[in-house]
């Protein structure tokens, strides 16, 4: 996955297991575990998540959990785009 592709995913405010799999490059089970840990953290803090058939979590929590730097990814994606021009 290129930084541009990763940037396109992380600029979404909410992500599902599908996007977590792409960001973390992991299996569906692992992505589900990551989502569950994040959901638990959010609920324990007194906040709620939207109710829907597909469960979503805030992207910033996923990036924090995976220790990914959003600014670095953005910068690299811009560099990639500039090289393509």
Secondary structure, DSSP 8 states (H G I E B T S, - for coil): --HHHHHHHHTSSEE-HHHHHHHHT--HHHHHHHHHHHHHHHHHTT------SS--EEHHHHHHHTT--HHHHHHHHHHHHHHH-
